[in-house]
Amino acid sequence: MKPASPSSAALIAQADRWGAQNYAPLPVVLTRGRGVFVWDVDGRRYFDCLSAYSALNQGHNHPRIVAAARRQLGRLALSSRAFHNELMGPLLERICRLTGMDRAILMNSGAEAVETAVKAMRLWGYKRKGVAEGRAKIVVASGNFHGRTTTIVSFSTDPRSYEGFGPKTPGFAVVPYGDADALATALGPETCGVLIEPIQGEAGVRIPPPGYLRRARELCDRANVLLCLDEIQTGLGRTGKLFCAEHERVRPDLFALGKALSGGLYPVSAVAARDEVLGLFEPGTHGSTYGGNPLACAIGLAALDVLEREQLALRAARLGARFLKHLKTLSHSKLKEVRGLGLLLAIEFTEPVAKAFCKRLMRAGLLAKDTHETTVRFAPPLVINSAQVDACFRIVRETLAAF
């Protein structure tokens, strides 16, 4: 007789007992996914309106990406950068052609991509701009989220990210997000780079004023400073363009990419940049055991194929506008604002009730993420269709009405 599977309660208790308590997830235990849906261990189906923070733009277990992974698993999964492999070059070229950049470097996590960009900008500052060694500065924005490494949390403005992890890494200046005048004031002869998110996802889908990215580009050009856009969440179709920067026709000096670069099957990240930036790296100056491995490259190529062939950026633009229009019809005494671009959307409350609202949504069959206590994000896979968007909205509307 087949033994009974562990219950949700037992699995949650096991994770709580043996794991570090660095997350506070909703009380649901997922076991499989397909497209826009996930199922828990009890067989209940949910709309996934988080998409693993935009890693699942192509949906759960897209068959084309899964097939590519299976083919490569039977051939060669890891070779290390001590040797060449046959798939790294094609993926590097693909990324460069999509971004309009000269070179790219492959890593694993988004945080690794940001760390790589930080090193690249500093190296450029010393070797090209002529900043004195140890004096290079990078300007970032308040409310930023670029990862969890000790260097990255050093320039976070969220106390939950940096408290208890000091001393802080020096070399960063923080200016208000969306404030181009403050950015202009912060740029100086020792500034080598500006690192910003086109839309701040973790901060609650904070969208800067129109023209902010264009102005940032002009300021960086004037001050001889590199502009790096962290498009790990906003890139690869999420906001209705392949890259969010395209909404203002801005071309940065560096892109940090990740998440949907693998369609959610494997950690794959990259930095794409101009030759005068990434061309400064020499053997031994930077690397990763798993970065650019054959399995990652096979998955990355398939993930980009899906984005292009299924025109997921156009789908995000069309269906995101539909979802946003629906959300703007909502009315509630505690509802402060609805905002979004493409399929990166949020509702903000006037009180810290976002977690409680997400729990209600979960019980109604929709999984979403609260952030900063007052905001709920909606970021479904870009393969969602109009009927599914409408169904998601009905759940949100009915849950809010009873809230």
C-alpha positions as CSV (number, residue, x, y, z in Angstrom):
1,M,0.0,0.0,0.0
2,K,1.4,3.4,-1.0
3,P,2.2,5.6,2.0
4,A,0.1,8.7,2.4
5,S,1.8,11.9,1.2
6,P,2.7,14.5,3.9
7,S,0.0,17.1,4.5
8,S,0.5,20.8,3.9
9,A,0.7,21.4,7.6
10,A,3.4,18.8,8.1
11,L,5.5,20.1,5.2
12,I,5.3,23.7,6.5
13,A,6.2,22.5,10.0
14,Q,9.2,20.6,8.6
15,A,10.5,23.6,6.7
16,D,9.9,25.8,9.8
17,R,11.8,23.4,12.0
18,W,14.8,22.8,9.8
19,G,15.1,26.0,7.8
20,A,16.3,29.5,8.5
21,Q,13.3,31.8,9.0
22,N,14.4,34.3,6.3
23,Y,11.0,34.2,4.5
24,A,7.4,34.4,5.6
25,P,5.5,32.6,2.8
26,L,1.8,32.2,2.5
27,P,0.6,28.9,4.0
28,V,0.4,27.0,0.7
29,V,2.7,24.1,-0.4
30,L,3.0,23.9,-4.2
31,T,3.8,20.7,-6.0
32,R,3.4,21.4,-9.8
33,G,2.8,24.1,-12.3
34,R,1.7,24.6,-15.9
35,G,1.3,27.8,-17.8
36,V,-0.4,30.4,-15.5
37,F,-1.4,27.8,-12.9
38,V,0.1,26.0,-9.9
39,W,-1.3,23.2,-7.8
40,D,-0.8,22.6,-4.1
41,V,-0.2,19.2,-2.4
42,D,-3.9,18.9,-1.8
43,G,-4.7,19.2,-5.5
44,R,-6.1,22.8,-5.4
45,R,-5.4,25.0,-8.4
46,Y,-4.3,28.7,-8.2
47,F,-3.5,31.5,-10.6
48,D,0.1,32.4,-10.1
49,C,0.2,36.2,-10.1
50,L,3.7,36.5,-8.9
51,S,5.6,34.5,-11.6
52,A,8.5,34.0,-9.1
53,Y,9.2,37.7,-9.3
54,S,9.0,37.7,-13.1
55,A,11.2,34.6,-13.6
56,L,8.3,32.8,-15.1
57,N,7.4,35.2,-17.9
58,Q,7.1,32.2,-20.2
59,G,4.8,30.4,-17.7
60,H,5.4,27.3,-15.7
61,N,7.2,24.5,-17.5
62,H,6.9,25.8,-21.0
63,P,7.2,22.7,-23.2
64,R,9.8,24.2,-25.5
65,I,12.1,25.2,-22.7
66,V,11.6,21.9,-20.9
67,A,12.4,20.0,-24.0
68,A,15.7,22.0,-24.5
69,A,16.7,21.2,-20.9
70,R,16.0,17.5,-21.3
71,R,18.0,17.3,-24.5
72,Q,21.0,19.0,-22.9
73,L,20.8,17.0,-19.7
74,G,21.5,13.9,-21.8
75,R,24.6,15.5,-23.3
76,L,26.6,17.9,-21.1
77,A,25.4,19.9,-18.2
78,L,28.6,21.5,-16.8
79,S,32.0,22.1,-18.4
80,S,33.3,25.1,-16.3
81,R,35.0,28.1,-17.9
82,A,38.3,26.2,-17.9
83,F,37.1,25.0,-21.3
84,H,34.8,26.2,-24.1
85,N,31.3,24.7,-24.7
86,E,29.3,24.8,-27.9
87,L,26.3,26.8,-26.5
88,M,27.8,29.7,-24.7
89,G,28.8,31.6,-27.8
90,P,25.3,31.4,-29.3
91,L,23.7,32.6,-26.1
92,L,26.2,35.5,-25.7
93,E,25.5,36.6,-29.3
94,R,21.8,36.3,-28.8
95,I,21.8,38.5,-25.7
96,C,24.0,41.1,-27.4
97,R,21.8,41.3,-30.4
98,L,18.7,41.7,-28.3
99,T,20.2,44.4,-26.1
100,G,22.2,46.2,-28.8
101,M,25.4,45.7,-26.8
102,D,28.9,44.6,-27.8
103,R,29.6,42.0,-25.1
104,A,27.9,40.0,-22.4
105,I,29.0,37.9,-19.4
106,L,27.0,35.0,-18.0
107,M,26.4,34.4,-14.3
108,N,23.7,32.6,-12.3
109,S,21.6,34.8,-10.0
110,G,20.4,38.3,-10.4
111,A,22.5,39.4,-7.4
112,E,25.6,38.0,-9.2
113,A,24.7,40.0,-12.3
114,V,24.4,43.2,-10.2
115,E,27.7,42.5,-8.4
116,T,29.3,41.9,-11.9
117,A,27.9,45.3,-13.1
118,V,29.3,47.0,-10.0
119,K,32.8,45.6,-10.6
120,A,32.6,46.5,-14.3
121,M,31.6,50.1,-13.6
122,R,34.4,50.5,-11.0
123,L,37.0,49.0,-13.3
124,W,35.9,51.4,-16.1
125,G,36.1,54.3,-13.7
126,Y,39.7,53.4,-12.9
127,K,40.9,52.4,-16.3
128,R,39.0,54.7,-18.6
129,K,37.7,57.7,-16.6
130,G,40.9,58.1,-14.5
131,V,39.3,57.9,-11.0
132,A,41.9,57.4,-8.3
133,E,42.2,53.8,-7.1
134,G,39.7,53.1,-4.3
135,R,37.7,56.3,-4.9
136,A,35.1,55.2,-7.4
137,K,31.5,56.0,-6.5
138,I,28.2,54.6,-7.8
139,V,24.9,56.4,-7.4
140,V,21.8,54.4,-6.6
141,A,18.2,55.2,-5.8
142,S,16.2,55.1,-2.6
143,G,13.8,52.2,-2.4
144,N,16.1,50.1,-4.5
145,F,16.3,46.3,-4.5
146,H,19.2,44.7,-6.4
147,G,19.8,41.6,-4.3
148,R,20.9,40.3,-1.0
149,T,24.7,40.2,-1.0
150,T,26.6,42.2,1.6
151,T,27.7,44.8,-0.9
152,I,24.2,45.2,-2.4
153,V,22.4,45.5,1.0
154,S,25.0,48.2,1.9
155,F,23.3,50.6,-0.4
156,S,19.7,49.5,0.4
157,T,17.4,52.0,2.2
158,D,15.3,49.2,3.7
159,P,16.4,48.5,7.3
160,R,15.3,44.9,7.0
161,S,17.9,44.4,4.3
162,Y,20.9,46.0,6.0
163,E,20.4,46.0,9.7
164,G,22.7,43.5,11.4
165,F,24.9,43.0,8.4
166,G,27.3,45.9,8.6
167,P,29.8,47.3,8.3
168,K,28.5,48.7,5.0
169,T,30.6,48.5,1.9
170,P,31.6,52.1,0.9
171,G,31.5,53.7,-2.5
172,F,27.8,54.3,-3.0
173,A,25.6,57.4,-2.8
174,V,21.8,57.3,-2.5
175,V,19.4,59.8,-4.2
176,P,15.6,59.9,-4.2
177,Y,14.1,57.6,-6.9
178,G,12.6,59.5,-9.8
179,D,14.3,62.8,-8.8
180,A,16.5,63.8,-11.8
181,D,17.7,67.0,-10.1
182,A,19.0,65.1,-7.1
183,L,20.8,62.7,-9.5
184,A,22.4,65.6,-11.3
185,T,23.7,67.0,-8.0
186,A,25.2,63.6,-7.0
187,L,27.3,63.1,-10.1
188,G,30.9,64.1,-9.8
189,P,34.4,63.5,-11.0
190,E,34.7,60.3,-8.9
191,T,31.3,58.9,-10.0
192,C,31.8,55.9,-12.3
193,G,28.2,54.7,-12.6
194,V,24.5,55.1,-11.9
195,L,22.5,51.9,-11.0
196,I,18.7,52.1,-11.1
197,E,15.6,50.0,-11.8
198,P,13.4,51.4,-14.6
199,I,10.5,50.4,-12.3
200,Q,11.1,49.4,-8.7
201,G,9.3,46.1,-8.4
202,E,10.2,45.1,-4.8
203,A,9.4,48.6,-3.6
204,G,5.8,48.1,-4.7
205,V,5.8,48.8,-8.5
206,R,7.1,52.3,-8.1
207,I,7.0,54.0,-11.5
208,P,9.2,57.1,-12.0
209,P,7.9,60.3,-13.6
210,P,7.8,60.4,-17.4
211,G,11.2,61.3,-18.8
212,Y,13.2,60.2,-15.8
213,L,15.2,57.6,-17.6
214,R,15.8,59.9,-20.5
215,R,17.0,62.6,-18.2
216,A,19.2,60.1,-16.4
217,R,20.8,59.1,-19.7
218,E,21.5,62.8,-20.6
219,L,23.0,63.5,-17.2
220,C,25.3,60.5,-17.3
221,D,26.5,61.5,-20.8
222,R,27.2,65.0,-19.6
223,A,29.2,63.8,-16.6
224,N,31.0,60.9,-18.3
225,V,29.3,58.3,-16.1
226,L,28.0,54.9,-17.0
227,L,24.3,54.2,-16.8
228,C,23.4,50.7,-15.7
229,L,19.8,49.6,-15.7
230,D,18.7,46.6,-13.6
231,E,16.2,45.0,-15.8
232,I,16.2,41.7,-13.9
233,Q,12.5,42.0,-13.1
234,T,11.3,44.6,-15.7
235,G,13.2,43.1,-18.7
236,L,12.3,40.4,-21.2
237,G,8.8,41.5,-21.9
238,R,7.3,42.1,-18.5
239,T,6.3,45.8,-19.0
240,G,5.1,45.5,-22.6
241,K,8.5,46.1,-24.3
242,L,11.4,43.7,-24.5
243,F,13.2,46.0,-22.1
244,C,11.5,48.7,-19.9
245,A,14.0,51.3,-21.1
246,E,12.5,51.1,-24.5
247,H,9.4,53.0,-23.3
248,E,11.6,56.1,-23.2
249,R,13.9,55.0,-26.0
250,V,16.9,54.9,-23.6
251,R,19.9,52.7,-24.3
252,P,22.0,52.2,-21.1
253,D,25.7,51.4,-21.0
254,L,25.0,48.2,-19.1
255,F,22.0,45.9,-18.7
256,A,21.7,43.5,-15.7
257,L,19.4,40.6,-16.7
258,G,18.2,37.5,-15.1
259,K,15.0,35.7,-14.0
260,A,13.0,35.2,-17.2
261,L,16.3,34.6,-19.0
262,S,15.8,31.0,-18.1
263,G,12.0,30.8,-18.1
264,G,12.1,29.8,-14.5
265,L,13.9,26.5,-15.1
266,Y,17.4,27.3,-13.9
267,P,19.4,30.2,-12.5
268,V,20.7,32.2,-15.5
269,S,21.8,35.9,-15.4
270,A,23.9,38.2,-17.5
271,V,25.4,41.6,-17.9
272,A,25.4,43.1,-21.4
273,A,27.5,46.2,-22.0
274,R,29.5,48.2,-24.4
275,D,33.0,46.8,-25.4
276,E,34.8,49.6,-23.6
277,V,33.2,48.4,-20.3
278,L,33.2,44.6,-20.4
279,G,36.3,44.5,-22.6
280,L,38.3,45.6,-19.6
281,F,37.9,42.2,-17.8
282,E,41.0,40.0,-18.2
283,P,41.4,36.3,-17.3
284,G,41.3,35.8,-13.6
285,T,39.6,39.1,-12.8
286,H,36.0,37.7,-12.6
287,G,34.2,34.4,-13.0
288,S,31.8,31.8,-11.9
289,T,32.0,28.0,-11.8
290,Y,28.5,27.6,-13.2
291,G,28.2,30.8,-15.2
292,G,27.7,30.0,-18.9
293,N,27.4,26.3,-18.4
294,P,25.9,24.3,-21.3
295,L,22.7,23.4,-19.5
296,A,22.1,27.1,-18.6
297,C,22.8,28.2,-22.2
298,A,20.5,25.6,-23.7
299,I,17.7,26.8,-21.4
300,G,18.5,30.4,-22.0
301,L,18.4,30.1,-25.8
302,A,15.0,28.3,-25.6
303,A,13.7,30.9,-23.2
304,L,14.5,33.7,-25.5
305,D,13.1,31.8,-28.5
306,V,9.7,31.6,-26.6
307,L,9.8,35.3,-25.8
308,E,10.2,36.2,-29.4
309,R,8.2,33.5,-31.2
310,E,5.2,34.0,-28.9
311,Q,5.5,37.8,-28.9
312,L,5.2,37.9,-25.1
313,A,6.1,41.6,-24.8
314,L,3.2,42.5,-27.1
315,R,0.9,40.2,-25.0
316,A,2.1,41.9,-21.9
317,A,1.3,45.3,-23.3
318,R,-2.2,44.3,-24.5
319,L,-3.2,42.2,-21.5
320,G,-1.5,44.4,-19.0
321,A,-3.6,47.4,-20.2
322,R,-6.7,45.2,-19.9
323,F,-5.9,44.2,-16.3
324,L,-5.0,47.7,-15.3
325,K,-8.2,49.1,-16.7
326,H,-10.1,46.5,-14.7
327,L,-8.2,47.3,-11.5
328,K,-8.9,51.0,-11.9
329,T,-12.6,50.3,-11.5
330,L,-12.0,49.0,-7.9
331,S,-13.4,51.0,-5.0
332,H,-12.7,50.5,-1.4
333,S,-12.3,52.7,1.7
334,K,-8.8,51.4,2.3
335,L,-7.7,51.5,-1.4
336,K,-5.1,54.3,-2.1
337,E,-3.8,53.7,-5.6
338,V,-3.7,51.3,-8.6
339,R,-0.7,51.5,-10.9
340,G,1.3,49.4,-13.3
341,L,2.9,49.0,-16.7
342,G,2.4,45.9,-18.9
343,L,1.9,42.9,-16.6
344,L,3.7,44.5,-13.6
345,L,0.8,45.9,-11.6
346,A,0.0,46.8,-8.0
347,I,-2.8,48.0,-5.7
348,E,-1.8,50.0,-2.7
349,F,-3.8,50.3,0.5
350,T,-3.8,53.2,3.0
351,E,-3.2,50.7,5.9
352,P,-0.8,47.8,6.4
353,V,-3.3,45.1,5.3
354,A,-1.6,43.8,2.2
355,K,-0.5,40.4,3.8
356,A,-4.0,39.8,5.1
357,F,-5.4,40.6,1.6
358,C,-3.0,38.2,0.0
359,K,-4.2,35.4,2.3
360,R,-7.8,36.1,1.3
361,L,-6.8,36.0,-2.4
362,M,-5.0,32.7,-1.7
363,R,-8.2,31.2,-0.3
364,A,-10.0,32.4,-3.4
365,G,-7.5,30.7,-5.7
366,L,-5.0,33.4,-6.6
367,L,-1.4,33.8,-5.4
368,A,0.0,37.3,-5.2
369,K,2.7,39.0,-3.1
370,D,2.5,41.7,-0.5
371,T,5.3,44.2,-0.2
372,H,6.1,46.8,2.4
373,E,2.9,46.0,4.2
374,T,0.6,48.2,2.1
375,T,1.0,47.0,-1.5
376,V,0.0,43.9,-3.4
377,R,1.7,43.1,-6.7
378,F,0.2,41.3,-9.6
379,A,2.6,39.9,-12.2
380,P,1.2,36.8,-13.9
381,P,3.1,34.9,-16.6
382,L,3.0,36.6,-19.9
383,V,1.4,33.6,-21.5
384,I,-1.9,34.5,-19.7
385,N,-4.9,35.0,-22.0
386,S,-7.7,37.6,-21.8
387,A,-10.2,35.2,-20.2
388,Q,-7.7,34.4,-17.5
389,V,-7.0,38.0,-16.9
390,D,-10.7,38.6,-16.4
391,A,-10.9,35.6,-14.1
392,C,-8.1,37.0,-12.0
393,F,-9.7,40.3,-11.8
394,R,-13.0,38.8,-10.6
395,I,-11.2,37.1,-7.8
396,V,-9.5,40.4,-6.8
397,R,-12.8,42.3,-7.1
398,E,-14.8,39.9,-5.1
399,T,-12.1,39.5,-2.4
400,L,-11.8,43.2,-2.0
401,A,-15.6,43.6,-1.7
402,A,-15.6,41.2,1.2
403,F,-12.4,42.6,2.8
